[in-house]
Amino acid sequence: MLSRFRNRWVSLSALAATYLAVPRLALAAVPAPPTPSTTPGSNDAIAWFKGVFEDASEVGILVIGVVLFIIGAVGMIWAVTQVLTNKGTIGDVAKIGIASAAGIAFGTYALTQATGVI
């Protein structure tokens, strides 16, 4: 009986030690993040605001690009559905299709520019 308890205690102790050590070992392999290019010098409020504005504009461009891409994709799906089911007129489908293609093009351009800066 005592040896069973001891074996379980040793197993649980090893499991607990592994549980505690694994996250630290995994985090030790992660490199430190680089300092952002928009980090200001000491007590430089203008550079700090400039950095915040640059970061916010990049995020805004990403959001606009994603929204345009999604709207364009939904419009293209609608246009193709209308053509395949013969429900829409050619003019309506062409207008929505061209506007959707433009949305996809501008959305892709905005995403490319924003990710190129990042």
N, C-alpha and C positions, 0 to 999 in steps of 0.2 A: 504494500500500500504506500509506503513512504517513497519507494523508488518511482512509482507512477506519478506521485505528486511532484517529485523532484524533476522528472523528465518533462512534465507539463510546465513547471516553473521555468526551466531552462529554455524550453521552446518559446514560451510567451516572452521571456526576457530578450531572446534573440529577435523575435518579431518586433517588439517594442523598440529595440535599438535600431533595427532596420527602418522602421517607420519614422523614427526621429532623424535618421541620418540621410535618407534618400532625398528629401526636399533640399537640404543644404548642399548636397553634392550636385544636384541638378542646377541649383542657382549659382554654384561656383563656376559652372561651365558657361554661363551667360555673360557675354562681354558687357562692359559698362556702356551706356548709351553715349553717343558723341554730344558735345555741347552744341546747341543750335546756333546757326549763323546769325540769328537775330538777338543773341544774348548781349545786353548792353554792358558798358563799362560800369564802374562803381559810381553810384549817385548820378547817373545820366538819364534824366527823365525823358528827354526828347528821343533818345535812342530807344528807350523802353517802349514809348508810345509808337514809334515807327515800327519796331519789331512786332508789337501786338497787332498793328494795322496790317502788316504784311501777312502774318499768320492768319488773321481773320479773312483777308481777301482770298487767300489760297483755299480756305475752307469754304468760303462763299462760292468760289468758282467750281469747286468739287460738287457742291450741292446743286448748283444750277445745271452743271453738266449731267448729273445723274437724273434730275427731273426732266430735262429736255430729252435725254435718251429714252427714259421710260415712256413719256408722252408720245414720242415718235414711234416707239415700238408698238404701243397700243394702237395708234392710228394706222400703222401699216398692217397690223393684224386685222383691224376692222375693214380696211380697204380690200385686203385679199379675201376676207370672208364675204364682203358684198359682191365682189366679182364672181366668186365661185358659186354663190347662191342666186345670182342674177336679180338681186334686190335693189341695187342702187343704179342711178344713171351714170353714164360714163363721165360726165362733167363733175359730178359730186365726188365720185370715187377718185378721179384724177386730182382734184383739188386737195382732198384729204391726203392722198398718197404723196403728192409733191410736198405739202406742208410737213407731213410726217418724215419724209426723207430729209428735208432741210433740218428738222428738229434733231434727227439722228446725227446728221453731219455736224451741226453746231455743238451738240452734246458731246460727240466724240472729240471734236477739236478742243472744247473746254476741258474735258477730262485729260487729254494728252498734255495740254499746257500746264494744268495744275499739278499733274503727277511729274512732269518734267522739272518743275521748280522744286518739288519736294525731293 
